[in-house]
Amino acid sequence: MTVHQFPDSKARQPLGTFNAVSVRDGASLERDDQPFFEMNALDTADGRPLCEVQFGDGAWLLADPTQDLVPAFELDALPDRTFLAVSYGDDWNGRVTPIVTRAVLEQMLLDLDEPNIWDGDTVRLGDGERLMPFFSGLYDLGTLGWMISKVNPARPA
């Protein structure tokens, strides 16, 4: 078996997360909730949206970009860094509102060098703002008022 060497996916920033919604075959289900690093839009005879996404190990998979992909997001304060959202709430005042896991929130705070203190699942930021999780354990970043934008997965590399 030939093993192909592939660039370290940690050196590249993810463009989003793949969710097997419209594609429910075995290969797709195995990739559910994994980040993807490249995306190519494809032309279809019937005009339906279709793309191929590349995962960290180099594998490509077909996806419906309107249903199967959750775009990553970036902060104005960290323009060269992307973060993965589980989903997005409604836009607020022109800002996107990513819903994230605690691990993503912790990494963001570390990358921002934002002072914070954790008390159980609640985090108090340096400005006194408190962020508590939903009952599901996820955090809504829309309450922070930070300048956040979705990454366009189809952007050129």
N, C-alpha and C positions, 0 to 999 in steps of 0.2 A: 504494500500500500504506500503510495506517495503522499507525504505530508508537505503541504505547501506552507512556506513561511509567509506570514502576513504581518503588516505593520501593527505594532502594539496599539490596541484599541484605546488604551488609557492615554496615549499621546494625542489622539484625535478627540474632538468634542462630539458627543452624540447630537444628532438632529432631532431625535424624538424616541418614542417608545412604540413598538409594534404590539397591537392587540388583535388577536384572531377573532374578528367579528364577522366579516363577510366571508372570510376564507376559513373553513373549519376542517381542513384535512389534517392528517397526522403531523406532517412537517410544520404546518402553521401553528398547530396547538403546542408543539414543542418549543416554538419561538415566542409564544405569548408572554408579554411583559418584558421582553428583551429590548435593549436600546439598538437603534440602527444608526449607521454612520454615513451612508450615502443613499441617494434616491435618484432614480431616473424615471421621468414621466414617459408613458408609452402611448402610442396612437392605437385606437381600437376601431374596428369596422363599424360598430354601433354607437360610437361616441361616449361610451361609459368610461368613467375615470379608472385608470389602471396605472400602476407604477411597479417598479421593482425596487426593493430596498436591500441594502447590504449590511450584514451584521458584523460584529467585531472579529469573527473567525473567517471572514471573507465570503461566507455563503450568501447567495442572493435568493430572494423570495418575492413572489408577486403579491400585491396588496391593492386594496381600494383606498386611495389616499383620503377619501371623505369619511371612511368608517374605521379603518384599521390602524390609523396612525395618530398618535397624540404628540404634537410638536413639543420640542424642548422650549425653554425660555431663557432669556438673558436679562441681566440687570444693567442699567445704564452705567452703574458704578464698576461693573466687571464685563466690559464688552467682548473680551476674548474667551469667556467661560460660559458654557451652557449648563443648564440644570434640567432634570427630568420631572415633568408634572405627571401626576396620576390622571388628572382631568383639569378642566377649567370651569370656574363659575362664570356668571354673567359679567361682562365688562362693566367697569365702574369708572365714570369720569374719563373715559377714553383709555383706561388702563386694563390690561388683562389681569385675571385673578387666578393664578395657578393654585391648585390643591396638591400638596406634596406630603411625602412621608417624613417622619422625624429625621431619618438619615440624610435626606436631601436638605432639610432645614439646617441641621447641624453643620453640614458641609458648606452651605451658603454663609452661615455666620462665621465660620472659620476663614473662608476665603475673603470675606469682607473685613475681617479683623474687628467684628462687631462685638463689643463687650456684652456678655450675657450670663445669666445665672439660671440654671434649671432647678425647678422644684417639682419633682415627679415628672409629669408630662407637660407642665407649663413652663414656658421660658419668659424671663423678664429681660428685656433688652436694655442697653445703656441709657436710652432716653426715658426709661420707665414704662414703656409699652409692654403689655403682657400678651402673649399669644398662647391660647389653649387649643387643644385638638378637638375635633368633632368626636362624637361617640365612636366613630370608626377608627380613631387614632390618627387621622389625617389633619393637616394644618392648612387653613385658607390664608394665603399671603395677601389677598386683596385688602385685608383689614389694616395692613401696614402702610399703605399709601406710597410704596416704593415705585420707581419708574421701571416697569417690567414690560417686555415685549416678547411675543412668540417668535421663535426662529422659523424662517421659511425653509422647510425641508428641501425644497427644490432649488435653493440658492446654489450658485456655482461654488465648487470647492476652492 
